Amino acid sequence: MRTNEGQSRPNTIVGIYAIWLREFTVFFRETPRLVSALISPIIWLFVFGAGLGMSFSVGGLSYQQFIFGGILVQTFLFSSLFYGAYLVWDRKIDVLKAVLVSPLNRPAVFLGKVLGGVTISVMESIIVLIVGLFIGVHYSPLVFLEALALVALASAGLTALGLAVGSVMESPEGFQLLSSLVLFPLFFLSGALFPVSNLGGPLGLIAPLNPVTYIVDILRGLLTGVHYTDFGTDVFALVLFVVLANVIGVKMFERMKS
């Protein structure tokens, strides 16, 4: 019995690695996605950011520098949540069925896909962090690595959330519609483009319940020194979100029809 357990553990690791490698390889085959990862933040920072930056600054930063953390989050937020669309496509063309009939259990398959999404988010974020150097956002190599670690952690939760949604959707079109309805409120009510303190009324009550608010705040604080919530609260909220998203994601993935 111990021998079987000892043999299954390496097989599980190899299986997770194979799923991760497939997700990673697919990303690099999609040239438009690579180009989009570079073009989108440039448009936000150098067109939108520069235009509004002519009229005001926030917290001693230029507007470009202020929204930089938010644009960084936007990059992997969109990428991570829409990652669930690949799950819908895989199920539609029976690729997922071939994976699920393998000896690898569903939580292991889920983990491989989450790791694939995290890796892609980190790769895209490296591009954005390099772009930040051209707008005066300077950071040490250590801060650069810390930012990528936070991106990886946040992406683990967001990718799991995307996979959870993908597990219950039957069509890519339905997934895109539902994700968009969730995605844009998460982004625009996170303080990515303006201080959360500027939100009033019901919107001001929603922002603290938005997990992306804490992701934006902790990355902005790390990269620019401007934050609106203390570090401990940001970390607690982020870790809680990642744990809950993965627990829910695994449960939904296990119940998913192949």
C-alpha positions as a Markdown table, in Angstrom:
| # | Residue | x | y | z |
|---|---|---|---|---|
| 1 | Met | 0.0 | 0.0 | 0.0 |
| 2 | Arg | 2.8 | 2.4 | 0.8 |
| 3 | Thr | 4.5 | 1.5 | -2.4 |
| 4 | Asn | 1.4 | 2.4 | -4.4 |
| 5 | Glu | 1.1 | 5.7 | -2.6 |
| 6 | Gly | 4.8 | 6.4 | -3.2 |
| 7 | Gln | 4.4 | 5.6 | -6.9 |
| 8 | Ser | 1.2 | 7.7 | -7.3 |
| 9 | Arg | 2.7 | 10.8 | -5.9 |
| 10 | Pro | 5.4 | 11.3 | -8.6 |
| 11 | Asn | 2.7 | 10.4 | -11.2 |
| 12 | Thr | 0.5 | 13.1 | -9.9 |
| 13 | Ile | 3.3 | 15.7 | -10.0 |
| 14 | Val | 4.2 | 14.7 | -13.6 |
| 15 | Gly | 0.5 | 15.0 | -14.5 |
| 16 | Ile | 0.2 | 18.5 | -13.0 |
| 17 | Tyr | 3.4 | 19.5 | -14.8 |
| 18 | Ala | 2.0 | 18.2 | -18.1 |
| 19 | Ile | -1.2 | 20.2 | -17.7 |
| 20 | Trp | 0.8 | 23.3 | -16.7 |
| 21 | Leu | 3.1 | 22.9 | -19.7 |
| 22 | Arg | 0.2 | 22.6 | -22.1 |
| 23 | Glu | -1.4 | 25.8 | -20.8 |
| 24 | Phe | 1.9 | 27.6 | -20.9 |
| 25 | Thr | 2.7 | 26.4 | -24.5 |
| 26 | Val | -0.8 | 27.4 | -25.8 |
| 27 | Phe | -0.2 | 31.0 | -24.4 |
| 28 | Phe | 3.1 | 31.4 | -26.4 |
| 29 | Arg | 1.4 | 30.1 | -29.6 |
| 30 | Glu | -1.1 | 33.0 | -29.4 |
| 31 | Thr | 0.8 | 35.9 | -30.8 |
| 32 | Pro | -2.2 | 38.3 | -30.6 |
| 33 | Arg | -2.5 | 37.7 | -26.9 |
| 34 | Leu | 1.2 | 38.5 | -26.4 |
| 35 | Val | 0.9 | 41.7 | -28.4 |
| 36 | Ser | -2.3 | 42.6 | -26.4 |
| 37 | Ala | -0.4 | 42.2 | -23.1 |
| 38 | Leu | 2.0 | 44.9 | -24.3 |
| 39 | Ile | -0.3 | 47.2 | -26.1 |
| 40 | Ser | -3.2 | 47.5 | -23.6 |
| 41 | Pro | -1.2 | 48.9 | -20.7 |
| 42 | Ile | 0.7 | 51.3 | -23.0 |
| 43 | Ile | -2.7 | 52.7 | -24.2 |
| 44 | Trp | -4.0 | 53.1 | -20.7 |
| 45 | Leu | -0.8 | 54.6 | -19.3 |
| 46 | Phe | 0.4 | 56.8 | -22.2 |
| 47 | Val | -3.0 | 57.9 | -23.7 |
| 48 | Phe | -5.6 | 57.8 | -20.9 |
| 49 | Gly | -3.1 | 58.4 | -18.1 |
| 50 | Ala | -1.1 | 61.1 | -19.8 |
| 51 | Gly | -4.3 | 62.9 | -20.9 |
| 52 | Leu | -5.8 | 63.1 | -17.4 |
| 53 | Gly | -2.4 | 63.6 | -15.9 |
| 54 | Met | -2.3 | 67.0 | -17.4 |
| 55 | Ser | -5.0 | 68.2 | -15.1 |
| 56 | Phe | -4.3 | 66.6 | -11.8 |
| 57 | Ser | -2.1 | 64.4 | -9.6 |
| 58 | Val | -2.9 | 62.0 | -6.8 |
| 59 | Gly | -1.0 | 61.6 | -3.5 |
| 60 | Gly | 2.1 | 63.4 | -4.8 |
| 61 | Leu | 2.2 | 61.1 | -7.9 |
| 62 | Ser | 1.5 | 61.9 | -11.5 |
| 63 | Tyr | -1.8 | 60.3 | -12.6 |
| 64 | Gln | 0.2 | 57.9 | -14.7 |
| 65 | Gln | 2.1 | 56.7 | -11.7 |
| 66 | Phe | -1.0 | 56.6 | -9.6 |
| 67 | Ile | -2.9 | 54.3 | -12.0 |
| 68 | Phe | 0.1 | 52.1 | -12.7 |
| 69 | Gly | -0.7 | 49.6 | -9.9 |
| 70 | Gly | -4.3 | 49.5 | -11.2 |
| 71 | Ile | -3.2 | 48.9 | -14.8 |
| 72 | Leu | -0.9 | 46.1 | -13.6 |
| 73 | Val | -3.8 | 44.5 | -11.8 |
| 74 | Gln | -6.1 | 45.0 | -14.8 |
| 75 | Thr | -3.6 | 43.1 | -17.0 |
| 76 | Phe | -3.7 | 39.9 | -14.9 |
| 77 | Leu | -7.3 | 40.4 | -13.7 |
| 78 | Phe | -8.6 | 40.2 | -17.3 |
| 79 | Ser | -6.2 | 37.4 | -18.2 |
| 80 | Ser | -7.0 | 35.3 | -15.1 |
| 81 | Leu | -10.8 | 35.5 | -15.2 |
| 82 | Phe | -11.0 | 34.9 | -18.9 |
| 83 | Tyr | -8.8 | 31.9 | -18.4 |
| 84 | Gly | -12.0 | 30.0 | -17.7 |
| 85 | Ala | -13.0 | 30.4 | -21.3 |
| 86 | Tyr | -10.3 | 27.9 | -22.2 |
| 87 | Leu | -11.9 | 25.4 | -19.9 |
| 88 | Val | -15.2 | 25.9 | -21.7 |
| 89 | Trp | -13.5 | 25.4 | -25.1 |
| 90 | Asp | -11.6 | 22.3 | -23.9 |
| 91 | Arg | -14.9 | 20.8 | -22.7 |
| 92 | Lys | -16.6 | 21.6 | -26.0 |
| 93 | Ile | -14.0 | 20.0 | -28.2 |
| 94 | Asp | -13.6 | 17.0 | -25.8 |
| 95 | Val | -10.0 | 17.8 | -24.9 |
| 96 | Leu | -10.9 | 18.0 | -21.2 |
| 97 | Lys | -12.7 | 14.6 | -21.4 |
| 98 | Ala | -9.4 | 13.0 | -22.4 |
| 99 | Val | -7.7 | 14.6 | -19.4 |
| 100 | Leu | -10.4 | 13.7 | -16.9 |
| 101 | Val | -10.4 | 10.0 | -17.9 |
| 102 | Ser | -6.7 | 9.8 | -17.0 |
| 103 | Pro | -5.6 | 8.5 | -13.5 |
| 104 | Leu | -5.1 | 12.1 | -12.5 |
| 105 | Asn | -7.8 | 13.3 | -10.0 |
| 106 | Arg | -9.8 | 16.5 | -10.7 |
| 107 | Pro | -8.2 | 18.6 | -7.9 |
| 108 | Ala | -4.8 | 17.8 | -9.5 |
| 109 | Val | -6.1 | 18.8 | -12.9 |
| 110 | Phe | -7.5 | 22.0 | -11.4 |
| 111 | Leu | -4.1 | 22.8 | -9.8 |
| 112 | Gly | -2.3 | 22.3 | -13.0 |
| 113 | Lys | -4.6 | 24.8 | -14.8 |
| 114 | Val | -4.3 | 27.3 | -11.9 |
| 115 | Leu | -0.5 | 27.1 | -12.1 |
| 116 | Gly | -0.8 | 27.6 | -15.9 |
| 117 | Gly | -2.9 | 30.7 | -15.4 |
| 118 | Val | -0.5 | 32.1 | -12.7 |
| 119 | Thr | 2.5 | 31.6 | -14.9 |
| 120 | Ile | 0.8 | 33.5 | -17.8 |
| 121 | Ser | -0.2 | 36.3 | -15.4 |
| 122 | Val | 3.4 | 36.6 | -14.2 |
| 123 | Met | 4.7 | 36.7 | -17.7 |
| 124 | Glu | 2.3 | 39.5 | -18.7 |
| 125 | Ser | 3.0 | 41.4 | -15.5 |
| 126 | Ile | 6.8 | 41.4 | -16.2 |
| 127 | Ile | 6.0 | 43.3 | -19.4 |
| 128 | Val | 3.9 | 45.9 | -17.6 |
| 129 | Leu | 6.5 | 46.3 | -14.8 |
| 130 | Ile | 9.1 | 47.1 | -17.5 |
| 131 | Val | 6.7 | 49.6 | -19.1 |
| 132 | Gly | 6.4 | 51.3 | -15.6 |
| 133 | Leu | 10.1 | 52.3 | -15.7 |
| 134 | Phe | 9.3 | 54.6 | -18.6 |
| 135 | Ile | 6.7 | 56.7 | -16.6 |
| 136 | Gly | 8.9 | 57.2 | -13.6 |
| 137 | Val | 7.9 | 54.3 | -11.4 |
| 138 | His | 11.2 | 53.1 | -10.0 |
| 139 | Tyr | 11.7 | 50.1 | -7.8 |
| 140 | Ser | 14.6 | 47.9 | -6.7 |
| 141 | Pro | 15.1 | 44.3 | -7.9 |
| 142 | Leu | 13.7 | 43.1 | -4.6 |
| 143 | Val | 10.5 | 45.1 | -5.0 |
| 144 | Phe | 10.2 | 43.8 | -8.5 |
| 145 | Leu | 10.3 | 40.2 | -7.2 |
| 146 | Glu | 7.9 | 41.0 | -4.4 |
| 147 | Ala | 5.5 | 42.5 | -6.9 |
| 148 | Leu | 5.6 | 39.3 | -9.0 |
| 149 | Ala | 5.1 | 37.2 | -5.9 |
| 150 | Leu | 1.9 | 39.2 | -5.1 |
| 151 | Val | 0.8 | 38.9 | -8.7 |
| 152 | Ala | 1.2 | 35.1 | -8.5 |
| 153 | Leu | -0.8 | 34.9 | -5.3 |
| 154 | Ala | -3.6 | 37.2 | -6.6 |
| 155 | Ser | -3.7 | 35.4 | -9.9 |
| 156 | Ala | -4.1 | 32.0 | -8.1 |
| 157 | Gly | -7.4 | 33.3 | -6.7 |
| 158 | Leu | -8.6 | 35.0 | -9.8 |
| 159 | Thr | -7.7 | 32.1 | -12.1 |
| 160 | Ala | -9.6 | 29.7 | -9.7 |
| 161 | Leu | -12.6 | 32.1 | -9.9 |
| 162 | Gly | -12.4 | 32.0 | -13.7 |
| 163 | Leu | -12.3 | 28.2 | -13.7 |
| 164 | Ala | -15.2 | 28.0 | -11.3 |
| 165 | Val | -17.3 | 30.1 | -13.7 |
| 166 | Gly | -16.1 | 28.1 | -16.6 |
| 167 | Ser | -17.1 | 24.9 | -14.9 |
| 168 | Val | -20.8 | 25.7 | -15.0 |
| 169 | Met | -21.0 | 27.5 | -18.4 |
| 170 | Glu | -21.9 | 25.5 | -21.5 |
| 171 | Ser | -20.8 | 28.0 | -24.2 |
| 172 | Pro | -17.8 | 30.4 | -24.6 |
| 173 | Glu | -20.3 | 33.2 | -25.4 |
| 174 | Gly | -22.2 | 32.7 | -22.2 |
| 175 | Phe | -18.9 | 32.7 | -20.3 |
| 176 | Gln | -17.8 | 35.9 | -21.9 |
| 177 | Leu | -21.0 | 37.6 | -21.1 |
| 178 | Leu | -21.1 | 36.5 | -17.5 |
| 179 | Ser | -17.4 | 37.3 | -16.9 |
| 180 | Ser | -17.8 | 40.8 | -18.4 |
| 181 | Leu | -20.7 | 41.5 | -16.0 |
| 182 | Val | -18.5 | 40.5 | -13.1 |
| 183 | Leu | -15.2 | 41.8 | -14.4 |
| 184 | Phe | -15.9 | 45.5 | -15.1 |
| 185 | Pro | -17.5 | 46.3 | -11.7 |
| 186 | Leu | -14.6 | 44.5 | -10.0 |
| 187 | Phe | -12.1 | 46.7 | -11.8 |
| 188 | Phe | -13.8 | 50.1 | -11.8 |
| 189 | Leu | -14.8 | 49.8 | -8.1 |
| 190 | Ser | -11.3 | 48.7 | -7.0 |
| 191 | Gly | -9.6 | 52.2 | -6.9 |
| 192 | Ala | -7.5 | 51.3 | -9.9 |
| 193 | Leu | -8.2 | 54.6 | -11.7 |
| 194 | Phe | -9.1 | 56.9 | -8.8 |
| 195 | Pro | -8.9 | 56.8 | -5.0 |
| 196 | Val | -11.4 | 54.6 | -3.3 |
| 197 | Ser | -12.1 | 57.4 | -0.9 |
| 198 | Asn | -13.7 | 59.3 | -3.8 |
| 199 | Leu | -16.5 | 56.8 | -4.0 |
| 200 | Gly | -19.6 | 57.8 | -2.1 |
| 201 | Gly | -23.0 | 56.4 | -1.3 |
| 202 | Pro | -23.6 | 52.7 | -2.1 |
| 203 | Leu | -20.5 | 52.5 | -4.2 |
| 204 | Gly | -18.4 | 53.4 | -1.2 |
| 205 | Leu | -19.9 | 50.5 | 0.7 |
| 206 | Ile | -19.2 | 48.0 | -2.1 |
| 207 | Ala | -15.5 | 48.8 | -2.6 |
| 208 | Pro | -14.4 | 47.3 | 0.8 |
| 209 | Leu | -16.2 | 44.0 | -0.2 |
| 210 | Asn | -14.3 | 43.9 | -3.5 |
| 211 | Pro | -11.2 | 41.6 | -3.3 |
| 212 | Val | -9.6 | 43.5 | -6.2 |
| 213 | Thr | -9.6 | 46.7 | -4.1 |
| 214 | Tyr | -7.0 | 45.1 | -1.8 |
| 215 | Ile | -5.0 | 43.7 | -4.6 |
| 216 | Val | -4.7 | 47.1 | -6.2 |
| 217 | Asp | -3.9 | 48.8 | -2.9 |
| 218 | Ile | -1.1 | 46.4 | -1.9 |
| 219 | Leu | 0.6 | 46.5 | -5.3 |
| 220 | Arg | 0.2 | 50.3 | -5.5 |
| 221 | Gly | 1.6 | 50.7 | -2.0 |
| 222 | Leu | 4.6 | 48.4 | -2.8 |
| 223 | Leu | 5.4 | 50.1 | -6.1 |
| 224 | Thr | 4.7 | 53.8 | -5.3 |
| 225 | Gly | 4.3 | 54.0 | -1.5 |
| 226 | Val | 0.7 | 55.3 | -1.8 |
| 227 | His | -2.0 | 53.1 | -0.2 |
| 228 | Tyr | -5.3 | 53.5 | 1.5 |
| 229 | Thr | -5.5 | 50.4 | 3.6 |
| 230 | Asp | -2.9 | 49.1 | 6.0 |
| 231 | Phe | -0.6 | 46.3 | 4.8 |
| 232 | Gly | -1.9 | 43.7 | 7.2 |
| 233 | Thr | -5.5 | 44.2 | 6.1 |
| 234 | Asp | -4.5 | 43.9 | 2.5 |
| 235 | Val | -2.6 | 40.7 | 3.0 |
| 236 | Phe | -5.4 | 39.1 | 5.1 |
| 237 | Ala | -8.0 | 40.0 | 2.5 |
| 238 | Leu | -5.9 | 38.7 | -0.3 |
| 239 | Val | -5.1 | 35.4 | 1.3 |
| 240 | Leu | -8.7 | 34.9 | 2.4 |
| 241 | Phe | -9.9 | 35.5 | -1.2 |
| 242 | Val | -7.3 | 33.1 | -2.7 |
| 243 | Val | -8.3 | 30.3 | -0.2 |
| 244 | Leu | -12.0 | 30.8 | -0.7 |
| 245 | Ala | -11.7 | 31.1 | -4.5 |
| 246 | Asn | -9.7 | 27.9 | -4.7 |
| 247 | Val | -12.0 | 25.9 | -2.4 |
| 248 | Ile | -15.0 | 27.0 | -4.4 |
| 249 | Gly | -13.2 | 26.4 | -7.7 |
| 250 | Val | -12.2 | 22.8 | -6.8 |
| 251 | Lys | -15.8 | 22.0 | -5.7 |
| 252 | Met | -17.2 | 23.4 | -8.9 |
| 253 | Phe | -14.6 | 21.6 | -11.0 |
| 254 | Glu | -15.3 | 18.3 | -9.3 |
| 255 | Arg | -19.0 | 18.6 | -10.0 |
| 256 | Met | -18.5 | 19.7 | -13.6 |
| 257 | Lys | -19.9 | 17.6 | -16.4 |
| 258 | Ser | -17.1 | 16.5 | -18.8 |
